[in-house]
């Protein structure tokens, strides 16, 4: 499939950043998008709400359903999925994009932060996948896409922030296991991760501010890479740990200059790559 027209995507954390970019790229094809995120009212430090996201998705050419969802809450996830099925008739694609980050060593990481990262990154990925699988199994080209890194067990990726790395790798372990588990159902399960930092609120507010934003690529590169993955046949494309620029190269896109926030700046590599 070269298009996502008429497909229904359930995207966690889809009110801003990479999740919203993926939603708008799908909407450009005429897809239906469920925005499952917490922000219903404007946040003082974060752009966008589920409602502004839904408006942008519809302006891009798709249909949108805005659902207030704390991905840690099983009942809220179940309710949003039920609303999606009622509104659009099913679910074809799940994008596990919601994520929490806290970069600190072991003694400097409060347990509430550890618990938040593992609840949002690992548990929510597992929960949303579990609840969507019965609906995905009815789709002709079902995909689960986790925004998580390739599994690289070098100590350098753990030492600075053990808790965060464990939580993101937990999402990747879901890819490793579920891709094999669900192969018989024809449900693709893949991971996607950026080569460089991406200009998101997390980069702006947590990691490096404007200086790092300048050395980052725009969320559109992840959106275009996700689109390239999600339009592949699910039975032939599963169990992969994709990197955004490699996906685009396979699709014939090698000039990535347009994705840079500042084409004159040296790009900053992301974690785990």
C-alpha angles and dihedrals in degrees: 000000000000095000141047093213111149093004120129119227124193106202122185116211089014099148095091147358121017094351092056091045091054089047094051093047090053090045090056086066092050098261128157114241130197110204104207108183142123102241109095095147127042114280119219094229104025129067123233140010133227087265097052088045091052090051092051091048092052091046088053090057106268138100119253139201116193114208126180102227133168097199090211090064114084094197093052092049091049091048093051092049090049090051090049093051092046093049101040105020097245146345123268102172136029118197112193097203104140111110143167125209136194117162111203142112125268100271092041095054112090114219091241088062092046090050093047094052094047092045095049100034105035108016096042092048090052093043097049092044092050093050095043098046096082089055096041089054088066094054123097093224109019123182138181114196121188120196093223138121133262112269106261114162097194109137092232090073092053106037100073096045114008095171095052094045092049091052096049092044087052087064089050092049086057087059092048094051104032095048089061094038094051099037091101090057091051092241113145117217117189141156129227126196134171126248090215136026113283123224100250137136089265091059091045098046106027115020113035118329123219095341092060093040087059090057094048137089124241122259089250091082090061091045093053092046091049090050091052090052097043093052092057121097108274095220092055099041116053140118094032130141100210128195114210100236093045091054091051092047089055087052090052098258109129104147103081097166092110092061094059118103087215113013090198094059126088110251120244115228117231127235122281098020 
